[in-house]
Amino acid sequence: METDYEKIGLKIGLEIHQQLDTSAKLFCKCPPELFKGEPEITFLRRLRPTQSELGQIDPAAFFEFQKGVKILYEASTATSCLVEMDEEPPHPLNMEAVEIALTAALMMKANPVDEIHVLRKTVIDGSNTTGFQRTCVIALNGEMIVGEKIVPIQHVSLEEDAARKMGAEEGNIIRYRIDRLGIPLIEVATAPVIKSPKEAQEVAFAIGRILRATGRVMRGLGTIRQDLNISIPMGALIEIKGVQEL
């Protein structure tokens, strides 16, 4: 019998982001840890839109620039260095993180890419001092069985976590702490084949079990975040970002 969700043609795709349990961050040797207490270093930045390689300006970045928002970053020398402050080029990719991501990808029958290329995704909320997030595809076209259904895994990627927001905005100033910035994240993206909220929960649990089976992922609130891409025919595609609990 057709469910109400099937009648409206609901489709859901998941993007699971899980922090990896490594000895260092993704592009430097700083420990992947958070610090408490008062920061040793603070510095002020402002988002400024720049032209892409094609000479275009991102309209979302330009919109944020017009707000006149300033970002106050907080740091500790125990958990951050000049790489996170965008005062030094990134170091070579953390091969420990690559190995963990490859292990999880092979458990999902994904095909490793021939070469890993680090790409940039524009970030407009100030959560990255560079204005973009570094990410790289590790493997493509995997699959996993959840119940009686085969769920395609579109890609498994490795990327850097973002800085964490500290409290509410104070006038036109946003505060971020950059201790979390650069912690390695694995991203697992499914095809939009999920047809109900219950099925979405089951698929997310199944991916979580595979990631935990590696023995190399962090646990606890804030170490895993889920994005849900949801659509119905003739309707808009909606992305719900940063879901903490299933």
One Martini backbone bead per residue (centre of mass of N, CA, C, O) as a GRO file, in nm:
protein
  246
    1MET     BB    1   0.097   0.036   0.022
    2GLU     BB    2   0.068   0.363  -0.013
    3THR     BB    3   0.209   0.630   0.111
    4ASP     BB    4   0.202   0.961   0.170
    5TYR     BB    5   0.495   1.009   0.073
    6GLU     BB    6   0.458   0.866  -0.206
    7LYS     BB    7   0.224   1.042  -0.315
    8ILE     BB    8   0.418   1.315  -0.310
    9GLY     BB    9   0.721   1.236  -0.388
   10LEU     BB   10   0.936   1.187  -0.181
   11LYS     BB   11   1.280   1.315  -0.142
   12ILE     BB   12   1.596   1.190   0.002
   13GLY     BB   13   1.915   1.326   0.098
   14LEU     BB   14   2.235   1.256   0.238
   15GLU     BB   15   2.474   1.433   0.465
   16ILE     BB   16   2.755   1.310   0.627
   17HIS     BB   17   2.934   1.444   0.916
   18GLN     BB   18   3.259   1.325   1.042
   19GLN     BB   19   3.479   1.312   1.279
   20LEU     BB   20   3.815   1.241   1.303
   21ASP     BB   21   4.059   1.027   1.469
   22THR     BB   22   4.330   1.223   1.500
   23SER     BB   23   4.654   1.377   1.561
   24ALA     BB   24   4.558   1.588   1.337
   25LYS     BB   25   4.498   1.803   1.120
   26LEU     BB   26   4.453   1.843   0.778
   27PHE     BB   27   4.687   2.114   0.739
   28CYS     BB   28   4.824   2.038   1.023
   29LYS     BB   29   4.974   1.976   1.361
   30CYS     BB   30   4.738   2.033   1.514
   31PRO     BB   31   4.525   1.957   1.749
   32PRO     BB   32   4.191   1.806   1.760
   33GLU     BB   33   4.091   2.057   1.970
   34LEU     BB   34   3.931   2.204   2.237
   35PHE     BB   35   3.890   2.515   2.412
   36LYS     BB   36   3.897   2.675   2.718
   37GLY     BB   37   3.836   2.985   2.789
   38GLU     BB   38   4.055   3.225   2.721
   39PRO     BB   39   4.195   3.384   2.470
   40GLU     BB   40   4.511   3.475   2.338
   41ILE     BB   41   4.374   3.539   2.052
   42THR     BB   42   4.275   3.822   1.846
   43PHE     BB   43   4.087   3.889   1.534
   44LEU     BB   44   3.992   4.101   1.260
   45ARG     BB   45   3.737   4.056   1.009
   46ARG     BB   46   3.629   4.085   0.653
   47LEU     BB   47   3.412   4.026   0.414
   48ARG     BB   48   3.532   3.990   0.067
   49PRO     BB   49   3.461   4.005  -0.249
   50THR     BB   50   3.574   3.801  -0.523
   51GLN     BB   51   3.700   3.698  -0.803
   52SER     BB   52   3.698   3.462  -1.012
   53GLU     BB   53   3.844   3.295  -1.271
   54LEU     BB   54   3.584   3.421  -1.447
   55GLY     BB   55   3.508   3.716  -1.313
   56GLN     BB   56   3.320   3.644  -1.074
   57ILE     BB   57   3.060   3.721  -0.833
   58ASP     BB   58   2.924   3.620  -0.556
   59PRO     BB   59   2.609   3.706  -0.455
   60ALA     BB   60   2.616   3.611  -0.156
   61ALA     BB   61   2.880   3.755  -0.076
   62PHE     BB   62   2.781   4.042  -0.151
   63PHE     BB   63   2.545   4.049   0.046
   64GLU     BB   64   2.715   4.018   0.306
   65PHE     BB   65   2.899   4.265   0.262
   66GLN     BB   66   2.660   4.483   0.283
   67LYS     BB   67   2.621   4.444   0.602
   68GLY     BB   68   2.903   4.495   0.762
   69VAL     BB   69   3.040   4.250   0.873
   70LYS     BB   70   3.226   4.131   1.155
   71ILE     BB   71   3.509   3.917   1.252
   72LEU     BB   72   3.584   3.755   1.560
   73TYR     BB   73   3.873   3.587   1.643
   74GLU     BB   74   3.958   3.293   1.833
   75ALA     BB   75   4.268   3.183   2.005
   76SER     BB   76   4.503   2.906   2.050
   77THR     BB   77   4.828   2.776   2.050
   78ALA     BB   78   4.732   2.473   2.116
   79THR     BB   79   4.504   2.461   1.846
   80SER     BB   80   4.659   2.688   1.673
   81CYS     BB   81   4.768   2.852   1.369
   82LEU     BB   82   4.851   3.015   1.077
   83VAL     BB   83   4.658   2.848   0.905
   84GLU     BB   84   4.386   2.928   1.044
   85MET     BB   85   4.457   3.248   1.002
   86ASP     BB   86   4.565   3.290   0.704
   87GLU     BB   87   4.916   3.324   0.727
   88GLU     BB   88   4.945   3.027   0.597
   89PRO     BB   89   4.996   2.774   0.421
   90PRO     BB   90   4.905   2.477   0.364
   91HIS     BB   91   4.969   2.173   0.437
   92PRO     BB   92   4.985   1.869   0.390
   93LEU     BB   93   4.791   1.615   0.367
   94ASN     BB   94   4.638   1.403   0.585
   95MET     BB   95   4.701   1.060   0.564
   96GLU     BB   96   4.536   0.952   0.800
   97ALA     BB   97   4.262   1.057   0.695
   98VAL     BB   98   4.268   0.916   0.422
   99GLU     BB   99   4.268   0.625   0.530
  100ILE     BB  100   3.996   0.637   0.676
  101ALA     BB  101   3.824   0.718   0.430
  102LEU     BB  102   3.896   0.468   0.261
  103THR     BB  103   3.788   0.256   0.449
  104ALA     BB  104   3.491   0.351   0.443
  105ALA     BB  105   3.454   0.342   0.135
  106LEU     BB  106   3.506   0.031   0.101
  107MET     BB  107   3.262  -0.047   0.290
  108MET     BB  108   3.076   0.107   0.050
  109LYS     BB  109   3.187   0.029  -0.244
  110ALA     BB  110   3.380   0.243  -0.329
  111ASN     BB  111   3.567   0.430  -0.572
  112PRO     BB  112   3.867   0.526  -0.596
  113VAL     BB  113   4.050   0.773  -0.687
  114ASP     BB  114   4.334   0.847  -0.864
  115GLU     BB  115   4.310   1.154  -0.761
  116ILE     BB  116   4.372   1.403  -0.519
  117HIS     BB  117   4.179   1.707  -0.502
  118VAL     BB  118   4.186   2.024  -0.380
  119LEU     BB  119   3.911   2.219  -0.297
  120ARG     BB  120   3.668   2.500  -0.315
  121LYS     BB  121   3.427   2.640  -0.084
  122THR     BB  122   3.220   2.878  -0.034
  123VAL     BB  123   3.216   3.108   0.251
  124ILE     BB  124   2.970   3.350   0.416
  125ASP     BB  125   2.973   3.331   0.762
  126GLY     BB  126   3.289   3.320   0.887
  127SER     BB  127   3.382   3.003   0.953
  128ASN     BB  128   3.625   3.100   0.758
  129THR     BB  129   3.917   3.278   0.710
  130THR     BB  130   3.926   3.238   0.380
  131GLY     BB  131   3.616   3.193   0.249
  132PHE     BB  132   3.676   2.876   0.251
  133GLN     BB  133   3.650   2.524   0.183
  134ARG     BB  134   3.827   2.236   0.212
  135THR     BB  135   3.806   1.973  -0.043
  136CYS     BB  136   3.788   1.603  -0.112
  137VAL     BB  137   3.776   1.340  -0.319
  138ILE     BB  138   3.792   0.979  -0.264
  139ALA     BB  139   3.502   0.850  -0.358
  140LEU     BB  140   3.282   0.655  -0.582
  141ASN     BB  141   3.010   0.468  -0.632
  142GLY     BB  142   2.841   0.341  -0.404
  143GLU     BB  143   2.703   0.103  -0.151
  144MET     BB  144   2.407   0.008   0.050
  145ILE     BB  145   2.229  -0.198   0.278
  146VAL     BB  146   1.883  -0.120   0.373
  147GLY     BB  147   1.737  -0.377   0.431
  148GLU     BB  148   1.590  -0.405   0.098
  149LYS     BB  149   1.786  -0.162   0.018
  150ILE     BB  150   1.963   0.019  -0.223
  151VAL     BB  151   2.210   0.267  -0.143
  152PRO     BB  152   2.353   0.514  -0.296
  153ILE     BB  153   2.692   0.637  -0.313
  154GLN     BB  154   2.821   0.914  -0.450
  155HIS     BB  155   3.022   1.017  -0.207
  156VAL     BB  156   3.357   1.041  -0.062
  157SER     BB  157   3.485   1.283   0.166
  158LEU     BB  158   3.730   1.541   0.249
  159GLU     BB  159   3.725   1.783   0.526
  160GLU     BB  160   3.703   2.084   0.687
  161ASP     BB  161   3.626   2.220   0.958
  162ALA     BB  162   3.470   2.465   1.134
  163ALA     BB  163   3.417   2.720   1.301
  164ARG     BB  164   3.293   2.833   1.615
  165LYS     BB  165   3.028   2.976   1.750
  166MET     BB  166   3.010   3.264   1.990
  167GLY     BB  167   2.727   3.336   2.029
  168ALA     BB  168   2.586   3.621   1.976
  169GLU     BB  169   2.540   3.892   1.815
  170GLU     BB  170   2.731   4.214   1.824
  171GLY     BB  171   2.581   4.371   1.624
  172ASN     BB  172   2.835   4.353   1.361
  173ILE     BB  173   2.950   4.109   1.544
  174ILE     BB  174   3.124   3.802   1.505
  175ARG     BB  175   3.202   3.502   1.689
  176TYR     BB  176   3.499   3.295   1.656
  177ARG     BB  177   3.640   2.971   1.701
  178ILE     BB  178   3.946   2.800   1.566
  179ASP     BB  179   3.981   2.507   1.687
  180ARG     BB  180   3.790   2.344   1.477
  181LEU     BB  181   3.950   2.436   1.252
  182GLY     BB  182   4.061   2.151   1.051
  183ILE     BB  183   3.907   1.922   1.124
  184PRO     BB  184   3.849   1.615   1.019
  185LEU     BB  185   3.615   1.524   0.758
  186ILE     BB  186   3.361   1.307   0.671
  187GLU     BB  187   3.176   1.263   0.362
  188VAL     BB  188   2.840   1.133   0.307
  189ALA     BB  189   2.660   1.074  -0.002
  190THR     BB  190   2.345   1.032  -0.114
  191ALA     BB  191   2.099   0.945  -0.288
  192PRO     BB  192   1.753   1.043  -0.371
  193VAL     BB  193   1.594   0.747  -0.236
  194ILE     BB  194   1.442   0.853  -0.003
  195LYS     BB  195   1.079   0.820   0.122
  196SER     BB  196   1.126   0.869   0.443
  197PRO     BB  197   1.195   0.947   0.763
  198LYS     BB  198   1.253   0.658   0.860
  199GLU     BB  199   1.456   0.590   0.635
  200ALA     BB  200   1.656   0.815   0.699
  201GLN     BB  201   1.729   0.705   0.979
  202GLU     BB  202   1.832   0.426   0.887
  203VAL     BB  203   2.060   0.528   0.702
  204ALA     BB  204   2.213   0.695   0.914
  205PHE     BB  205   2.272   0.458   1.101
  206ALA     BB  206   2.431   0.285   0.895
  207ILE     BB  207   2.658   0.488   0.846
  208GLY     BB  208   2.744   0.513   1.144
  209ARG     BB  209   2.833   0.217   1.178
  210ILE     BB  210   3.059   0.222   0.970
  211LEU     BB  211   3.228   0.450   1.094
  212ARG     BB  212   3.267   0.310   1.375
  213ALA     BB  213   3.409   0.046   1.260
  214THR     BB  214   3.692   0.186   1.221
  215GLY     BB  215   3.781   0.333   1.506
  216ARG     BB  216   3.818   0.664   1.374
  217VAL     BB  217   3.593   0.825   1.539
  218MET     BB  218   3.420   1.059   1.682
  219ARG     BB  219   3.245   1.136   1.985
  220GLY     BB  220   2.962   1.320   2.027
  221LEU     BB  221   2.853   1.622   2.051
  222GLY     BB  222   2.942   1.771   1.730
  223THR     BB  223   3.086   1.526   1.554
  224ILE     BB  224   2.796   1.510   1.410
  225ARG     BB  225   2.648   1.599   1.086
  226GLN     BB  226   2.332   1.664   0.913
  227ASP     BB  227   2.212   1.669   0.581
  228LEU     BB  228   1.896   1.755   0.412
  229ASN     BB  229   1.758   1.663   0.100
  230ILE     BB  230   1.441   1.803  -0.008
  231SER     BB  231   1.167   1.674  -0.220
  232ILE     BB  232   0.913   1.758  -0.467
  233PRO     BB  233   0.716   1.769  -0.712
  234MET     BB  234   0.717   2.105  -0.817
  235GLY     BB  235   0.932   2.171  -0.606
  236ALA     BB  236   1.153   2.266  -0.385
  237LEU     BB  237   1.477   2.256  -0.279
  238ILE     BB  238   1.568   2.145   0.049
  239GLU     BB  239   1.807   2.240   0.308
  240ILE     BB  240   1.900   2.074   0.605
  241LYS     BB  241   2.124   2.192   0.845
  242GLY     BB  242   2.289   2.050   1.119
  243VAL     BB  243   2.196   1.783   1.229
  244GLN     BB  244   2.237   1.615   1.541
  245GLU     BB  245   1.974   1.435   1.544
  246LEU     BB  246   1.776   1.154   1.442
   0.00000   0.00000   0.00000
